[in-house]
Amino acid sequence: MGPIDAVKTCFVKYVDFDGRAPRSEYWYFVLFTGLLTSLSGHLDSEYGLTFGEQGITSGIINLLIFLPTVAVGVRRLHDIGKTSWWVLLPFTIIGIFVIIYWAAQISVDDNGYGKNPLIEDSIT
């Protein structure tokens, strides 16, 4: 899956917490959101677009990407056979490293969350 397809898929499935997301979809979306939040932070500081301490464009961007980010994280956890509740692990600070490790894992074959998306893509 290419970067444009990955971002499109994440926004199309922005509230789809079922199914699986391959590594490429997850990491391209993480890259996209990182670049987008950096750009919005730069715009806020460059043009003084703030409301109190919060930047206006940063706040809007964060609201727009919140659900797609959580959804692709849940689907990525499903891809490696973990339950969606693990998405709460980063709140423990050390859990951020565990989530990064799991997100880098290779997709498991068919599991309780569906067929391997990489195998499905190659058939069609």
C-alpha positions in Angstrom: 0.0 0.0 0.0 1.4 3.4 -1.0 1.4 6.5 1.1 -1.6 8.2 -0.7 -3.7 5.0 -0.5 -2.9 4.6 3.1 -4.0 8.1 4.1 -7.1 7.8 1.9 -8.0 4.5 3.6 -7.5 5.9 7.1 -9.8 8.8 6.4 -12.4 6.6 4.6 -12.4 4.2 7.6 -12.1 7.0 10.1 -14.6 5.3 12.6 -14.1 1.7 11.5 -12.6 -0.1 14.5 -13.2 -3.5 12.9 -10.8 -5.4 10.6 -7.1 -5.0 10.2 -4.5 -2.5 9.0 -1.1 -3.6 7.6 2.1 -2.0 8.7 2.3 0.3 5.6 -1.1 1.8 6.2 -0.4 2.5 9.9 3.1 3.9 9.4 2.3 6.1 6.4 -0.6 7.5 8.3 1.6 8.2 11.3 4.1 10.0 9.0 1.3 12.0 7.4 -0.1 13.1 10.8 3.3 13.9 12.1 4.0 16.2 9.1 0.6 17.7 9.3 0.8 18.6 13.0 4.3 20.0 12.5 3.1 22.2 9.6 0.1 23.4 11.7 2.3 24.2 14.6 4.6 26.2 12.4 1.7 28.1 10.9 0.4 28.8 14.4 3.7 30.2 15.6 4.6 32.0 12.4 1.3 33.9 12.1 0.4 34.1 15.7 -2.8 32.0 15.3 -3.4 31.2 18.9 -6.3 31.2 21.3 -4.8 31.3 24.7 -2.1 28.7 24.8 -3.6 26.5 22.0 -2.8 27.2 18.3 -5.9 27.5 16.2 -4.8 25.4 13.2 -3.2 22.8 15.5 -6.4 22.5 17.5 -8.5 22.0 14.3 -6.0 19.5 12.9 -5.9 17.5 16.1 -9.7 17.3 16.2 -9.8 16.1 12.6 -7.2 13.4 13.0 -8.1 12.1 16.4 -10.7 9.4 15.4 -8.8 8.2 12.3 -5.6 7.9 14.4 -7.3 5.8 17.1 -9.1 3.7 14.5 -6.0 2.9 12.5 -4.2 2.1 15.8 -7.0 -0.4 16.8 -6.9 -2.0 13.3 -3.1 -2.3 13.5 -3.4 -4.0 16.9 -6.0 -6.4 15.4 -3.6 -7.2 12.6 -1.0 -8.6 15.1 -3.7 -10.4 17.1 -4.1 -8.0 20.0 -7.4 -6.7 21.4 -8.3 -3.1 20.9 -8.0 -2.3 24.6 -4.3 -2.2 24.2 -4.7 1.1 22.4 -4.9 2.6 26.0 -1.4 1.4 26.8 0.4 4.6 25.9 -1.2 6.4 28.9 1.3 4.5 31.0 4.2 6.3 29.3 6.4 3.1 29.1 3.5 1.7 27.0 4.4 4.0 24.1 7.5 1.8 23.5 5.4 -1.4 23.6 2.9 0.0 21.1 5.8 1.1 18.7 7.3 -2.4 19.0 4.0 -4.1 18.3 3.2 -1.7 15.4 6.5 -2.8 13.8 5.6 -6.5 13.9 4.8 -8.5 10.8 1.1 -9.2 10.2 0.0 -12.6 11.5 -2.0 -14.9 9.2 -5.8 -15.1 9.5 -6.9 -14.4 13.0 -10.1 -13.6 14.9 -10.2 -10.1 13.4 -10.2 -11.2 9.8 -8.0 -12.4 6.9 -4.5 -11.0 6.4 -5.0 -7.7 4.4 -1.8 -8.2 2.5 -2.9 -11.6 1.2 -6.4 -10.2 0.3 -4.7 -7.3 -1.7 -2.6 -9.6 -3.7 -5.5 -11.8 -4.8 -7.6 -9.0 -6.1 
